[in-house]
Amino acid sequence: MNGCADLYMIGEHGIALSIARGFACAEANISTVIQLTGGTLCKAMAMHLGAVIPNLSHSVNLDDQLEEDATGGRIEVAEGSSPVPEGPGLGVDVDEAELARLAQKPATEIPRHIGALRMPGGRTWYTIGFPGVERLTGFPEGNVRGIRLDVLEEDGSEEFAQRYERLEREGPIFE
């Protein structure tokens, strides 16, 4: 409402909150974008959500980036749009055997990493994982000029181990 953005993202905090935010933005005549990244089931949900949210600009799904999918198909994009599936439920068929196979795959292990949010003036916020920029700085990420995020992956060094252990004990560190 203060002209900070052309549109606001909904979809990343659950369906009920996405609907509430979508309608609140519509009341304020602000456009929204749905971001639900996942496979075809996720895109089908996004298409149904988008069918009821006023002032929707577009949707980000990334379903075409996944090698495997429990539906065995994709909701195609044609001339910049995807149809809302019309079948029962979310409108796409689930391959139960494929779903069972995918459920048996081991979870992806994410290596330990430290976020280094480099601030203007030379100081750095260190966090385990990606930092919450707004929580740390008090400003949305795009409102702090000159910040840079580096991801420090575990390299076996004593320095990394000590910093990681300190972050576990103390939480985010600004130095």
C-alpha positions in Angstrom: 0.0 0.0 0.0 3.0 2.3 0.4 4.1 1.6 -3.2 6.9 -0.7 -2.1 6.1 -3.4 -4.7 4.2 -4.0 -7.8 2.7 -7.3 -6.4 3.0 -9.5 -3.4 3.8 -13.2 -3.2 1.3 -15.6 -1.6 1.3 -19.3 -1.4 4.4 -19.9 0.7 2.6 -20.1 4.1 -0.2 -22.5 3.5 -3.5 -22.4 1.7 -5.7 -20.7 4.3 -3.2 -17.8 4.8 -2.7 -17.6 1.0 -6.4 -17.1 0.5 -6.6 -14.5 3.3 -3.6 -12.6 1.9 -4.9 -12.9 -1.7 -8.3 -11.4 -0.8 -6.7 -8.7 1.4 -4.5 -7.6 -1.4 -7.5 -7.6 -3.8 -9.3 -5.3 -1.4 -6.3 -2.9 -1.5 -6.2 -3.3 -5.4 -2.7 -4.9 -5.2 -1.7 -7.7 -7.5 -0.4 -11.0 -6.2 1.7 -13.9 -7.4 1.3 -17.5 -6.2 4.5 -19.4 -5.4 4.0 -23.1 -4.8 7.0 -24.9 -6.0 6.7 -28.7 -6.5 5.4 -31.3 -8.9 2.2 -31.5 -10.9 0.0 -31.9 -7.8 1.4 -28.7 -6.4 0.8 -26.9 -9.7 -2.7 -28.2 -9.8 -3.3 -26.8 -6.3 -1.8 -23.5 -7.4 -4.1 -23.4 -10.5 -7.2 -24.0 -8.3 -6.0 -21.4 -5.8 -5.4 -18.9 -8.6 -8.9 -19.5 -9.9 -10.4 -18.0 -6.8 -7.9 -15.2 -5.9 -8.8 -11.9 -7.4 -5.9 -9.7 -8.8 -3.6 -12.6 -9.5 -0.8 -11.7 -11.8 0.8 -15.2 -12.3 2.1 -18.3 -10.6 5.5 -19.8 -10.1 5.5 -23.6 -9.8 8.8 -25.1 -11.2 7.0 -28.4 -11.9 8.9 -28.8 -15.1 12.2 -28.8 -13.2 11.4 -32.1 -11.5 12.6 -35.3 -13.1 10.1 -37.5 -11.3 6.4 -36.9 -10.6 3.7 -38.9 -9.0 1.1 -38.0 -11.6 3.1 -39.2 -14.7 2.2 -36.0 -16.5 2.5 -32.2 -16.6 0.0 -29.3 -16.8 1.4 -27.7 -19.9 1.8 -24.0 -20.4 0.3 -22.7 -23.7 0.5 -19.1 -24.7 1.6 -18.1 -21.2 -1.2 -19.9 -19.4 -2.1 -23.2 -17.8 -5.7 -24.5 -17.5 -7.2 -25.2 -14.2 -7.6 -29.1 -14.1 -11.2 -30.1 -14.2 -11.2 -33.7 -13.0 -12.1 -34.9 -9.5 -10.0 -33.6 -6.6 -7.2 -31.5 -7.9 -8.0 -32.6 -11.4 -5.0 -34.8 -12.0 -4.5 -38.5 -11.7 -2.1 -39.9 -9.1 0.0 -42.9 -10.1 -0.2 -44.7 -6.7 2.6 -47.1 -7.5 4.9 -44.2 -8.5 3.9 -42.3 -5.4 4.8 -45.3 -3.2 8.1 -45.6 -5.0 8.9 -42.0 -4.5 8.0 -42.2 -0.8 10.6 -44.9 -0.3 13.4 -42.8 -1.6 15.8 -41.5 1.1 15.5 -37.8 2.0 18.0 -35.5 0.4 20.7 -34.7 2.9 21.6 -31.1 3.0 25.2 -30.5 4.2 25.8 -28.1 7.0 26.2 -24.5 5.8 26.5 -21.0 7.2 24.8 -18.0 5.7 27.1 -14.9 5.6 25.0 -11.8 5.0 27.5 -9.1 4.2 26.2 -5.7 5.1 27.2 -2.3 3.7 30.0 -0.9 5.8 31.8 -4.2 6.1 30.0 -6.1 9.0 28.5 -9.5 8.5 25.6 -11.5 9.9 26.4 -15.2 10.3 23.6 -17.7 10.6 23.0 -21.4 10.4 21.4 -21.8 7.0 19.9 -18.9 5.1 19.4 -15.8 7.1 16.1 -14.1 7.6 17.1 -10.7 6.2 14.0 -8.8 7.4 14.3 -10.3 10.9 18.0 -9.5 11.2 18.0 -6.0 9.6 14.4 -4.8 10.2 14.0 -4.2 6.4 12.8 -6.4 3.6 15.7 -7.8 1.6 15.2 -5.5 -1.4 15.3 -2.4 0.7 18.9 -2.8 1.9 21.3 -1.6 -0.8 24.7 -3.2 -0.9 23.9 -6.5 0.9 25.3 -9.7 -0.4 24.7 -13.3 0.7 27.4 -15.9 0.7 26.8 -19.5 1.6 29.7 -21.1 3.4 29.6 -24.8 2.9 31.2 -27.2 5.3 34.8 -27.6 4.2 36.2 -29.7 7.0 38.2 -26.8 8.4 38.5 -26.1 12.1 37.4 -22.5 11.5 34.0 -23.6 10.0 33.5 -26.1 12.8 34.1 -23.5 15.5 31.9 -20.9 13.8 29.1 -23.4 13.4 29.3 -24.5 17.0 29.2 -20.9 18.2 26.1 -20.3 16.0 24.4 -23.3 17.6 25.1 -21.9 21.0 24.5 -18.2 20.5 22.3 -17.9 17.4 22.9 -15.3 14.7 26.2 -13.4 15.1 26.9 -9.9 13.8 30.6 -9.0 13.5 
